[in-house]
Amino acid sequence: MCLGGARFGAAGPGRPAAAPAGHQYVDLAQVARSTAPVGGPDASTGSYTVDCGRNEDGHRNADNVVVSPGIVNGAHHTHDYVGNLSTDALSTDETLAAADTTCAGGDRSTYFWPVLRRLDRTGADAHEPGGGAHGNSGEILTASSVRVEFRGNPASSVVAMPRFLRLVTGDPVAATTASTDARAQWGCSGHPDRFSTRYVRCPPGSGPTRTLDFPSCWDGLATDSPGHRAHVRFPTADGTCPRATFPVPQLRVTLTYDLPDGVPFAVDSFPEQLRDPLTDHAMFVNVMTADRMAELVRCVNRDRRCTAA
């Protein structure tokens, strides 16, 4: 199995981190298969993939430029980044547009999410903000693969995202609120059609995955909004967008991790969320040029499979 439900004792220097409670785990065999909406005659079925690496260089911080701009260590947990190399709490549209990137084709967008940690080892940030100082103990894992993919809409063609559009998926406080924004999708490699809001115990030879689907129905006006959600919403079950919104390419980020059988892991969270798997979340700031976004939209609407070069 890829993770266990046993506790490993109190976290601290030289000690492994405490694993979340057993009820937060589920065996893969108990996870139902998911089904995607059936595309209609006007569906846009293409996809556009961007290779942004796996954060091999370790671009991480406890900031959140989307939700807490200007507040250093405002996230109280550590984020992994791919894409824009400059992203931190003090980033602006102008600094993002001028920065280098890890993405192929020059995409300067920023993609980020909480780190995943191996709990049977002590992390290098055991006493640092975002790490052990905020209850997030354990060794940070670098994903074995990060897939960044923009997809079409099951009901219609898509329109371009505006530059500097900000998107949020998931709810980092879902463990302590009656959240309607939780979007956690935990799974196992080799089983792409099974998702759970709990950590999944994987069979031997399979590793944990996180599938992060972003909202894709834009209001046509704003690049952000109070609460960072009202300007872009999720489509309905059949893929159609709510009234007065327009379908944009739907961003999906899939993270895969290699772990020895039985090794416990947990996602970073706010201290009071106790690393609950339901709190998984991610952020995106679109910094693509207009030409690059137009290329992406053409690919998706023409039902092609494209890779940024």
N, C-alpha and C positions, 0 to 999 in steps of 0.2 A: 504494500500500500504506500501511497505517496505522502500521507500524513497520518499522524495518530492523534487520539483524543486525550491521551494521558497528560497530566501536568508534570512539568520538569522542575518545580520549585521556584522560589522567588528569584527574579532577575537581579543581576548585579555583576560587578567586576569579577570575571573568572567563572561566573555561573551562567548556565543556559537560561534563556527566557522562558517564562511561563506560557504554555500553550493555551489557546482558548478552550472553553468548556466543550465537552463531548457532544452536546446537542447541536453545536455549530458545524458538525461534520456529517456527511452523508456518503454512503458507498455509491459508486457509479452505477451499479446494477439497479439502484432504486431511483435513478434519475430518468424521468420520462423523455422520450424523443420530442424535439420541437419541430414545428412545421412553419414554413415561410408562406406569406400570402401568395396566392396564385395570381400571376400577372395578367392584366387585361390586355385588350388589343392595342391600347395606346401606351403600354408600359415601356419604360426605358430600362433595358436589361444589361447594359454595358457596365464595365468597371475600370477603374484607373488606379493603379498601384504605384506607390512612391516608396523607394528604398531609402530609409532614413537611418539605417544602422540599428544597433541594440543599446546605445549609450555605452559603448565600449570605453569612452574617455571619462565616464563617471561625472557627467553634468548633473548635479543634484543640489537641492537646497530645500529649506523649510518655508519657502515663500509661495504665494499664489497671486500672480499678477492679474488674474481675472477677478477673483473674489475679494482679495485684500491688497489692491495696488498700493504701493508706498509703505507697506508694513513689513519690515524684515522679520523673518521667522514667524510670520502671522499664521501659517498653516498649522503649527504645532505638530507636524509630522513631515517626513521627508518625501519629496517628489523626485521621480525619475523624468528626464527630458530626452526627447529626440527632436531633430530639426534645428531650430534656431539656437545658436550657441551662446547667446547673450542673455537669455531669459532669466530674470529675477524680479524681486518685488518692485524695483525702481525702473523697470523697462517701460518705454513709451512706444507708440506706433513708429515714431521716427527712429529710435534706436533699434527696434526690431527690423525695420526695413533696411538698415545699414549693416546688419551683422552677418557673420558667416553662418553656414548651416551644414548639418550632416546629411541632408537630403539630396538625392540625385536630382539633376535638372535645375538646381538652384532654388528650390522651394524653401523660403525662409520662415515658413509657418512654425509655430511652436506647438508641440504635442506633449502633454505630461499627465502623470498619474502617481499615486502613492507607491513607494517601493514595497517589494515583497521581501521578507526576511526568513532566513533559516534559523530556527529557534534553538537548535542544539549547539550553537556557537555564539560567542560574544562578538558584538559588532565593534568596529573601530570608533564609533560615535556613541559609546556607552554612556558618556557624560555630557553629550552635546544637545543643543536645541534641535528638536525634530526627531532625535534619537532617544537614547536612554533617559535623558532629562525630561522627556515628555511621555515616558512609558513605552517607547518603541524599541525594545531591546532585540538583539539578534544580529546576525551577519546579513548585510544587504546582498541580495541576489541580482546578478545581471541576467536578463532574459536570454534564453538560447535563440529566440527569434522574436522579431517585432514586425508584424504585418500591418502596414497602413494602406487602407483601401477605401476609395470613394465609389459608391454604388448608385444605381438608378432608383427609380420609384416604380412600384408595382402598378400604379394607375395612370401615370402620365410621363411626359418628358420633364426634365429638370431645367431650372434657370441657374445662372451663375451666382455664387456666393459673393457678397461685397468684400473688398479688402478690409482687413482688420475686424471682421466678424468674430465675435467671441461665443464659444459654445461650451456648455456644461452638460455632462451626463452623470447620473448617479447622485446620491445624497450622502455626504460625509457624516451627517448626524442621524442617519436612519435608525440607528440602534436605540435611540432615546426619544424618538418622535413617531407620531403616526404618519409616516412619510408616504406621499404618493409619487415621490421622485426617485425612489430606489430603483436601480437598474443593474444590480450586480448579476453577472453571468459567469460563474465558475464552472470549469469543466476539466477534461483530460485530453491530452494530445491523442490524435487518432480517432477521436469521437466528437466530431465537430457539430453534431446535431443534438447534443445533450448538455443542458445548462441548469445550474442550480444557484439559488441565492446563498447557499451554504458552501463551505469548503468541501471539495469532492475528494474522497479517497479513491485514488486511481489504481488500476490493475498493474501488475509488474510490467515494466517496459514503457509505461505511459507517465507523462508528467503533467503537473497542473497547468491550466490555461485560464486566462481572463479575456473575455470578449466584451469590448467597450463600444456600444452602439450610441451614436450621438443623434440628437433631434435634427430633423431635416425639413421642417415646414416653416419658412421664414415669413415675417410680416411685410417684407418688401420695403421697409423704411429704416430700421435701426440696426446698428452693429452691436448694441448692448442694451440692457434695460435694468431697472432696479430689480435686484434679486437674480439677474443674469439669465433668466429663463423665458420671460414673457415674449421676447422678440422672436424666438425660435421654439417651436413645439414639436412633439412627436406626432407622426401620422396615426390615423386610426388603424384598426386591425387589418382592414383590407388595403391599406397603403395610401388612402386618400388623405389629403391635408385638411385640417379644420378651416372653416370659413375665414376669408380674408388673409390666408397665408398661401405661400407658393412653394412648391417642392424644389429644394436644392439638392445637390449630391449628398448622399448619406454617408458619413464617415464611420467606418468600423476599424478599430484597432484591436488586433489579436496578439496577446502576449503568451509565450510558451516558456516554461522553465524546466530544466533538467535537474532532478533531485534523486539521490539514491532512495531505494525502496524504504518506506517507513520514516523518513525524515520529516519532522513537523515544521510547518511554516505558518506565517500570518502576515496580513497586510498592515501597513502603518495606518494609524487613525488618530483622531483627537483623543486625549487621555481618557475622557469620560466614556468614549465609545468602545473601549476595551478590545480593540482590534476585531470587532465584529465583521464577518465577511459581507454582511449586507451593506456596509458603508463604502464599498468600493466605488470609485468615481474617477473621472478624468476631465481634462480641459483642453481646449483648442483655440488658438488664435490664427486666423487665416492671413498669411502674409504673402500669398502667391501674387504674382503680377497678373494684370488683366489678361494678357496673352496666354499665360499658363492656365488660368482658370477657364478661358474660352476653349483651350485644347482639351481640358478635362471634360467639360460639358459636351463638346462634340463627340468625344469618345463614348460617353455614357449614353447619349441620346441616339447614337448610331449603332448601339448594341454590340460594341466591340470590347475586346479585352486589351487594355493598353498598360504599358509600364513607362513611367517617367524616365527620360534619358537626358 
